[in-house]
């Protein structure tokens, strides 16, 4: 049986108000939220996917993508259905844009994953045990939107911490400040998908809002969580030079240590814009490198934007091929060639 959810309050006539994310749902009895993850059951908010595992398995940490957090390591990655945004271009829509009434525990959204113990549910203890048995550095909550899986992640992350595992979020960052503050002490690293620096983009393309995401990113950073930011560049939507400048300015305002990943879009779900040209990604990276030290490219072949290079001496300190990484960083995060202190966390 699902436990009672956190972050909600009752209204009249068995209605209730959700306080978890900025959508601010008011739900009647029997109604589920548009995230597909929380529902009103006789005047009580229930986390509909507590312990439900739609995908689980080992991944390279670079796949998250996290390039400055234990590069070359492997992390146990898990997902549940649901999301509180509805981005027309969602790359994992088969698992994110679903509901408790339509999922059956199988998906092709996270390709090649295995469900824990071939079931559709697991306890926090079972997930932690699976991660430990496979020699993972930690657990990544990923693929769909982990923050709407809030109660289970909080329980699992607390247990993972007790066993020396790291907790990683790959998230859209669309959460209210108080629930996020309650969760952040358990989180070690995060990659946040910043869709665009355009409120209209968030409203029209994602059915969300920009400012709460920016606030959450600042909150992650202020809490000392290792932070990396990803932006999916979509032709004609968020790829202009002015929009890239705005994005770069925001990432730069967080601090010089925060990496920025530009990723290539492919037509998916409800958006049929053309794929991102490689030239657009290279141009955006060159533009960003005028202000930022750490800019990477994803979902595109080639060597440009793949390796981590020391800004002082130009030596490659992490060499990547696919999701494999050769790390040439000394203890304490020092460049092996010139000794510069780098914002890279290594074992």
C-alpha positions in Angstrom: 0.0 0.0 0.0 1.3 3.5 -0.9 2.1 5.7 2.1 0.7 9.2 2.4 2.5 11.8 0.3 4.4 14.8 1.6 3.8 18.4 0.8 0.0 18.9 0.4 -2.9 20.2 2.5 -6.6 19.4 2.6 -9.4 21.6 1.2 -13.1 21.4 1.5 -15.2 18.5 0.2 -12.3 16.0 0.1 -10.3 18.2 -2.3 -6.7 18.9 -1.6 -3.9 21.2 -2.8 -0.5 19.8 -3.9 2.5 21.8 -2.6 5.3 19.8 -4.2 5.8 21.7 -7.5 4.9 25.1 -9.0 2.0 23.6 -11.0 0.0 23.9 -7.7 -2.7 21.3 -8.5 -6.1 21.2 -6.7 -7.4 17.7 -6.9 -10.8 16.2 -6.3 -11.2 12.8 -4.7 -10.2 10.1 -7.1 -8.3 12.6 -9.4 -4.6 12.2 -10.3 -2.3 15.1 -11.0 -1.1 15.8 -14.5 2.3 14.5 -13.4 0.7 11.0 -13.2 2.6 10.5 -9.9 0.3 11.9 -7.2 -3.4 11.4 -6.7 -6.2 12.3 -4.3 -7.7 9.2 -2.6 -10.6 10.1 -0.4 -9.0 13.4 0.7 -5.5 12.0 1.1 -2.6 12.6 -1.3 -1.0 9.4 -2.3 2.3 8.9 -4.2 1.1 6.6 -6.9 4.5 5.3 -8.0 6.1 4.8 -4.6 8.6 1.9 -5.1 7.5 1.4 -8.7 10.5 0.8 -10.9 10.1 1.1 -14.6 13.8 1.0 -15.4 17.0 0.1 -13.5 20.5 -0.8 -14.4 24.2 0.3 -14.4 25.3 3.3 -16.4 28.5 5.3 -16.9 28.3 8.5 -15.0 29.0 10.4 -18.2 25.6 9.3 -19.5 23.7 11.5 -17.1 25.7 13.6 -18.2 28.0 14.4 -15.4 31.5 15.1 -16.6 33.1 16.5 -13.5 31.8 14.1 -10.9 33.8 10.9 -10.5 34.5 10.6 -14.3 34.9 7.1 -15.5 32.8 5.6 -12.7 29.5 3.6 -13.0 26.3 4.5 -11.2 23.1 2.5 -10.6 20.3 4.3 -12.5 16.6 4.0 -11.7 13.4 5.6 -12.9 9.6 5.7 -12.3 6.9 6.9 -14.7 5.8 10.5 -14.7 6.8 14.1 -15.1 5.4 17.5 -14.0 6.4 19.1 -17.3 5.0 18.1 -20.7 7.7 19.2 -23.1 6.6 18.7 -26.7 10.1 17.4 -27.6 10.4 14.9 -24.7 13.1 12.4 -25.6 11.8 9.8 -23.0 8.0 10.5 -23.5 7.2 6.8 -23.3 7.9 6.8 -19.5 7.6 10.5 -18.6 4.3 11.3 -20.3 2.2 8.5 -18.7 0.0 8.0 -15.7 -0.7 5.5 -13.0 -3.6 4.1 -15.0 -1.7 3.4 -18.2 1.8 2.1 -17.2 2.4 -1.6 -17.2 6.0 -1.7 -16.1 7.5 -2.0 -19.6 9.0 0.7 -21.8 11.5 1.5 -24.5 12.0 4.9 -23.1 15.2 4.0 -21.3 16.8 1.7 -23.8 18.5 -1.4 -22.6 17.5 -1.1 -19.0 16.4 -4.0 -16.8 13.7 -3.8 -14.1 15.0 -4.8 -10.7 14.4 -8.5 -10.0 12.1 -8.6 -13.2 9.3 -6.9 -11.2 7.6 -3.6 -11.3 8.3 -2.5 -7.8 11.1 -2.6 -5.2 11.8 -1.3 -1.8 14.5 1.3 -1.0 16.5 -1.5 0.7 16.3 -3.6 -2.5 17.6 -0.8 -4.7 20.4 0.1 -2.3 21.4 -3.6 -2.2 21.3 -3.9 -6.0 23.6 -0.8 -6.2 26.0 -2.2 -3.7 26.1 -5.7 -5.3 27.0 -4.2 -8.7 29.8 -2.0 -7.3 28.1 1.3 -8.1 29.4 4.6 -6.9 25.8 5.6 -6.1 22.3 5.8 -7.3 21.1 8.1 -10.1 17.4 9.0 -10.2 16.9 9.7 -13.9 15.2 9.1 -17.3 11.8 10.5 -16.3 11.4 13.2 -13.7 12.6 12.0 -10.3 11.3 15.0 -8.3 7.7 13.8 -8.7 8.9 10.5 -7.2 9.7 12.6 -4.2 8.8 10.3 -1.2 10.5 7.2 -2.5 13.6 9.1 -3.5 13.9 10.7 -0.1 13.6 7.3 1.6 16.0 5.6 -0.9 18.5 8.5 -0.8 18.6 8.4 3.1 19.3 4.7 3.1 21.9 5.0 0.3 23.7 7.6 2.3 23.9 5.3 5.3 25.7 2.7 3.1 28.2 5.2 1.6 26.5 5.6 -1.8 26.2 8.9 -3.6 22.8 10.2 -4.7 22.4 11.9 -8.1 19.4 13.7 -9.6 18.9 14.2 -13.4 16.0 16.6 -13.3 14.1 19.4 -14.8 14.4 21.4 -11.5 10.7 22.2 -11.4 10.1 21.9 -7.6 9.0 24.3 -4.9 11.7 25.7 -2.6 10.6 24.1 0.7 10.3 20.5 -0.6 13.6 21.0 -2.4 15.3 22.3 0.8 14.1 19.2 2.6 15.6 16.9 0.0 18.9 18.6 -0.8 20.9 17.4 2.2 20.6 13.9 0.8 21.7 14.8 -2.7 25.4 14.8 -3.8 25.2 15.8 -7.5 22.7 16.9 -10.1 22.4 17.6 -13.8 19.5 20.0 -14.3 17.9 20.4 -17.7 17.5 24.1 -18.3 15.2 24.1 -21.4 15.6 27.7 -22.4 16.0 31.2 -20.9 12.6 32.1 -22.3 9.4 32.2 -20.2 7.2 31.8 -23.3 9.1 28.6 -24.3 8.5 27.1 -20.9 4.8 28.1 -21.0 4.0 27.1 -24.6 6.4 24.2 -25.2 6.8 22.7 -21.7 3.6 23.7 -20.0 5.6 25.1 -17.1 7.4 28.2 -16.0 11.0 29.4 -16.1 11.5 31.3 -12.9 11.0 28.3 -10.5 13.6 26.4 -12.4 16.2 29.2 -12.2 15.4 29.5 -8.5 15.9 25.8 -8.0 19.2 25.8 -9.9 20.4 28.5 -7.6 19.2 26.6 -4.6 21.1 23.4 -5.7 24.2 25.4 -6.1 23.9 27.3 -2.8 23.4 23.9 -1.0 26.8 22.7 -2.2 25.4 20.0 -4.5 27.8 19.3 -7.4 25.9 20.9 -10.3 26.0 20.6 -14.1 23.5 22.1 -16.5 22.2 20.7 -19.8 20.5 22.6 -22.6 18.8 20.8 -25.5 19.2 23.1 -28.5 16.1 23.0 -30.8 16.3 24.7 -34.2 14.1 27.8 -34.3 13.0 27.5 -30.7 16.0 28.2 -28.3 19.1 28.2 -30.5 19.6 31.8 -31.4 22.8 33.6 -30.4 20.8 35.9 -28.1 19.2 32.9 -26.3 22.6 31.2 -26.0 24.1 34.4 -24.5 21.3 34.5 -21.9 21.9 30.9 -21.0 25.7 31.4 -20.7 25.2 34.5 -18.6 23.0 32.6 -16.2 25.4 29.6 -15.9 28.3 32.0 -15.4 26.5 33.7 -12.6 26.5 30.5 -10.6 30.3 30.3 -10.6 33.2 29.3 -12.8 33.1 25.7 -11.8 29.7 24.8 -13.3 29.9 22.9 -16.6 27.4 23.5 -19.4 26.3 20.7 -21.8 24.7 21.5 -25.1 22.8 18.5 -26.5 21.4 17.8 -29.9 17.7 17.5 -30.4 16.0 14.8 -32.5 12.3 14.9 -33.4 10.4 13.2 -30.7 6.9 12.9 -29.3 4.9 16.0 -30.5 7.6 18.1 -32.0 8.8 17.6 -35.6 11.3 20.5 -35.9 14.4 19.4 -37.8 17.3 17.8 -35.9 19.9 20.1 -34.5 22.7 20.7 -37.0 26.2 19.9 -35.8 27.2 23.4 -36.8 24.7 24.9 -34.4 26.2 22.9 -31.5 29.7 23.9 -32.4 28.7 27.6 -32.8 26.9 27.6 -29.4 30.0 26.0 -27.7 32.4 28.5 -29.2 30.1 31.3 -28.1 29.9 29.9 -24.6 33.6 29.4 -24.3 34.1 33.1 -24.5 32.7 33.2 -20.9 32.8 29.7 -19.5 35.7 27.2 -19.1 33.7 24.0 -19.2 31.4 23.5 -22.2 30.5 20.1 -23.7 28.5 18.7 -26.5 26.2 15.7 -26.3 24.1 13.5 -28.5 26.4 14.2 -31.5 29.4 12.4 -32.8 33.0 13.7 -33.1 35.7 14.9 -30.8 34.6 18.5 -30.4 33.2 19.2 -26.9 34.0 15.7 -25.7 37.1 15.8 -23.6 37.9 17.9 -20.5 40.8 20.2 -21.1 42.8 22.2 -18.5 42.1 25.9 -19.3 45.6 26.9 -18.2 47.9 24.5 -20.1 45.5 22.9 -22.6 46.3 19.4 -21.5 43.4 16.9 -21.7 42.6 15.8 -18.2 39.7 13.5 -19.0 39.7 11.8 -22.4 36.4 10.3 -23.5 35.4 7.9 -26.2 31.6 7.2 -26.1 30.8 6.9 -22.5 34.2 5.6 -21.5 36.7 8.0 -19.8 40.4 8.0 -19.2 41.1 10.3 -16.2 44.4 12.1 -15.8 43.6 14.1 -12.7 45.8 14.0 -9.7 44.6 13.6 -6.1 42.7 16.7 -5.0 41.6 17.5 -8.5 44.9 18.9 -9.8 45.8 19.0 -13.5 48.5 16.3 -14.0 50.5 18.6 -16.3 50.5 22.1 -14.7 49.0 21.5 -11.2 46.0 23.8 -11.6 43.1 23.0 -9.2 40.2 21.8 -11.3 36.5 21.6 -10.3 36.5 17.8 -10.9 35.7 15.3 -8.2 37.6 12.1 -8.5 37.9 8.9 -6.4 
